[in-house]
C-alpha cells in the first residue's frame, strides 16, 4: 500500500485530484476537514473540548456546533485559531493513523490518500510515502472561490495571505500537480505520477 499526502492552498483544486484518485484508481481517500466535522459531533470528545474552549455561543439550536459561527469566530483571530487547532488536529491525525494501519493490515487498497491543508505542519510527511502539492496561481484560485463558494475577493485574498506560500509547499513536497488548465491534464499528470514517470510532477 502506498500512502500519498495531498496538500495545497485553498482553491488550488485538491478536490479534483482526490476525485481522480478515488474514481480512476480506487484509492481510499481521507479528507482531514471531513474527519474534523465528524469528530465535532456531540457524542465525540472533540465536541466537549471545543465547547469548553469556545462556550455555547457557537452552538445551533439542536446542540450541534455551528461551523460557520465557529469559523467566523476564529477567522482573523490567530490565538483562537491556534486553540481550535490544538484540539482538533491531534484527534484527526489519530483517526487517520488508525485507518491507515487498518488498511495496511487488511491489504484492501493500493493507494491510501490523506488530504489536509496543514499536512506539512502537522507532520504527516513521516507517515506518507510521497507528498503531492496541488498548485494553481492565486488569481485563478480567487476566481474559483468566488464562483464556487461565493466568497468576496477580500475574503479570498485574506485567506490566501494567511496560508503557506508557494515556495513553502515546494520545499516540502516531492511532487507537483499543476491544476491550471483542464481536468484531462490533471488526469494525465496523476497517471504519470502513479506510474513513477521521471518526467512528471517535478518540483
C-alpha positions as CSV (number, residue, x, y, z in Angstrom):
1,X,0.0,0.0,0.0
2,X,1.3,3.4,-1.0
3,X,0.4,6.4,1.2
4,X,0.1,9.7,-0.6
5,X,-0.3,13.0,1.1
6,X,-2.1,15.8,-0.8
7,X,-1.8,19.4,0.1
8,X,-2.0,22.9,-1.3
9,X,-3.7,26.3,-0.8
10,X,-7.4,26.9,-0.8
11,X,-8.9,26.9,-4.3
12,X,-6.0,25.1,-5.8
13,X,-8.3,22.2,-6.8
14,X,-7.3,19.4,-4.4
15,X,-10.8,18.0,-4.6
16,X,-10.4,17.3,-8.3
17,X,-7.2,15.4,-7.7
18,X,-8.9,13.4,-4.9
19,X,-11.8,12.6,-7.3
20,X,-9.4,11.2,-9.9
21,X,-7.6,9.1,-7.4
22,X,-10.8,7.8,-5.9
23,X,-12.7,7.2,-9.2
24,X,-10.0,6.1,-11.5
25,X,-7.6,4.3,-9.1
26,X,-10.0,3.2,-6.3
27,X,-7.9,5.0,-3.8
28,X,-9.1,5.2,-0.2
29,X,-9.3,8.9,0.5
30,X,-9.4,10.6,3.8
31,X,-10.0,14.4,4.0
32,X,-8.9,16.0,7.2
33,X,-11.7,18.6,7.1
34,X,-14.4,15.9,6.8
35,X,-13.0,13.9,9.6
36,X,-12.8,17.0,11.8
37,X,-16.5,17.6,11.1
38,X,-17.3,14.1,12.2
39,X,-15.2,14.4,15.3
40,X,-17.1,17.6,16.2
41,X,-20.4,15.8,16.6
42,X,-22.0,15.9,20.1
43,X,-21.0,12.3,21.0
44,X,-17.3,12.9,20.3
45,X,-14.7,14.0,22.9
46,X,-13.6,16.8,20.5
47,X,-17.1,18.3,20.8
48,X,-16.7,18.7,24.5
49,X,-13.3,20.2,24.3
50,X,-14.4,22.8,21.7
51,X,-17.4,23.7,23.8
52,X,-15.3,24.2,26.9
53,X,-12.9,26.4,24.9
54,X,-15.5,28.5,23.0
55,X,-18.7,28.2,25.1
56,X,-22.3,27.8,23.9
57,X,-22.2,30.8,21.6
58,X,-21.1,28.5,18.8
59,X,-24.0,26.0,19.0
60,X,-27.0,25.6,16.8
61,X,-30.4,25.2,18.5
62,X,-30.1,21.4,18.3
63,X,-26.9,21.5,20.2
64,X,-24.6,20.8,17.3
65,X,-21.6,23.0,16.6
66,X,-22.4,25.7,14.1
67,X,-19.2,25.5,12.0
68,X,-20.0,28.9,10.3
69,X,-20.2,30.6,13.7
70,X,-17.0,28.9,14.9
71,X,-15.2,29.8,11.6
72,X,-16.3,33.4,11.9
73,X,-15.0,33.5,15.5
74,X,-11.5,32.2,14.7
75,X,-11.2,34.0,11.3
76,X,-8.6,36.7,11.7
77,X,-8.1,35.7,15.4
78,X,-4.8,33.8,15.5
79,X,-5.0,32.9,19.2
80,X,-8.5,31.4,18.8
81,X,-7.5,29.5,15.7
82,X,-4.4,28.0,17.4
83,X,-6.7,26.9,20.3
84,X,-9.1,25.2,17.9
85,X,-6.2,23.6,16.0
86,X,-4.7,22.2,19.2
87,X,-8.0,20.5,20.0
88,X,-8.9,19.2,16.5
89,X,-5.7,18.3,14.7
90,X,-4.3,15.7,17.1
91,X,-7.7,13.9,17.1
92,X,-7.9,13.9,13.3
93,X,-4.4,12.6,13.0
94,X,-5.0,9.8,15.4
95,X,-8.1,8.8,13.4
96,X,-6.2,8.8,10.2
97,X,-3.3,6.8,11.6
98,X,-5.7,4.2,12.9
99,X,-7.4,4.0,9.5
100,X,-4.0,3.7,7.8
101,X,-3.0,0.8,10.0
102,X,-6.3,-0.9,9.4
103,X,-6.0,-0.7,5.7
104,X,-2.3,-1.8,5.8
105,X,-3.2,-4.9,7.8
106,X,-6.3,-5.6,5.6
107,X,-4.4,-5.1,2.3
108,X,-7.6,-3.8,0.9
109,X,-6.3,-0.8,-1.2
110,X,-3.3,0.0,-3.3
111,X,-3.4,3.8,-2.6
112,X,-4.2,5.3,0.8
113,X,-4.6,9.1,0.3
114,X,-4.5,11.8,3.0
115,X,-5.6,15.3,2.2
116,X,-5.1,18.2,4.6
117,X,-4.4,21.9,4.3
118,X,-1.8,21.6,7.1
119,X,-0.4,18.3,6.0
120,X,3.2,19.5,6.3
121,X,2.7,21.5,9.6
122,X,1.0,18.5,11.3
123,X,3.9,16.1,10.5
124,X,2.2,13.8,8.0
125,X,5.4,13.5,6.0
126,X,6.6,10.8,8.4
127,X,3.6,8.6,7.6
128,X,3.4,9.2,3.8
129,X,5.5,7.7,1.0
130,X,5.1,10.9,-1.0
131,X,3.7,14.4,-0.6
132,X,2.0,16.0,-3.6
133,X,1.5,19.7,-3.9
134,X,-1.5,20.8,-5.9
135,X,-0.7,24.2,-7.4
136,X,-2.8,26.9,-9.1
137,X,-1.9,30.6,-9.4
138,X,-3.5,32.9,-6.9
139,X,-5.8,34.8,-9.3
140,X,-7.2,31.5,-10.6
141,X,-7.8,30.3,-7.0
142,X,-9.6,33.5,-6.3
143,X,-11.8,33.1,-9.4
144,X,-12.7,29.6,-8.3
145,X,-13.5,30.6,-4.7
146,X,-15.8,33.5,-5.9
147,X,-17.6,31.3,-8.3
148,X,-17.8,28.0,-6.3
149,X,-18.1,29.3,-2.7
150,X,-19.5,32.8,-3.1
151,X,-16.6,34.4,-1.3
152,X,-15.8,38.0,-1.7
153,X,-12.4,38.9,-3.3
154,X,-11.4,40.5,0.0
155,X,-12.1,37.3,1.9
156,X,-10.2,35.2,-0.7
157,X,-7.2,37.4,-0.5
158,X,-7.1,37.4,3.2
159,X,-7.3,33.6,3.4
160,X,-4.6,33.2,0.8
161,X,-2.3,35.6,2.7
162,X,-2.8,33.6,5.9
163,X,-1.8,30.3,4.2
164,X,1.6,29.0,3.4
165,X,3.4,30.5,0.4
166,X,4.2,28.6,-2.8
167,X,7.9,28.1,-2.0
168,X,7.0,26.5,1.4
169,X,4.9,23.8,-0.3
170,X,7.5,23.2,-3.0
171,X,10.3,22.8,-0.4
172,X,8.5,20.1,1.5
173,X,6.7,18.2,-1.3
174,X,8.2,15.6,-3.6
175,X,5.7,16.0,-6.5
176,X,3.8,18.9,-8.0
177,X,0.4,18.8,-9.8
178,X,-0.4,22.0,-11.8
179,X,-4.1,22.4,-11.8
180,X,-4.4,25.3,-14.1
181,X,-5.9,24.1,-17.3
182,X,-8.3,21.1,-17.7
183,X,-9.4,18.0,-15.8
184,X,-7.9,15.9,-18.6
185,X,-4.5,17.5,-18.0
186,X,-4.7,16.7,-14.2
187,X,-5.6,13.1,-15.0
188,X,-2.6,12.8,-17.2
189,X,-0.3,14.2,-14.5
190,X,-1.7,11.8,-11.9
191,X,-1.3,8.9,-14.3
192,X,2.3,9.8,-14.8
193,X,3.0,10.1,-11.1
194,X,1.4,6.8,-10.2
195,X,3.5,5.1,-13.0
196,X,6.6,6.8,-11.5
197,X,7.5,8.5,-14.7
198,X,10.5,10.7,-14.1
199,X,9.2,13.5,-16.3
200,X,6.1,14.0,-14.2
201,X,5.5,16.2,-11.2
202,X,8.9,17.6,-10.8
203,X,9.0,20.4,-8.2
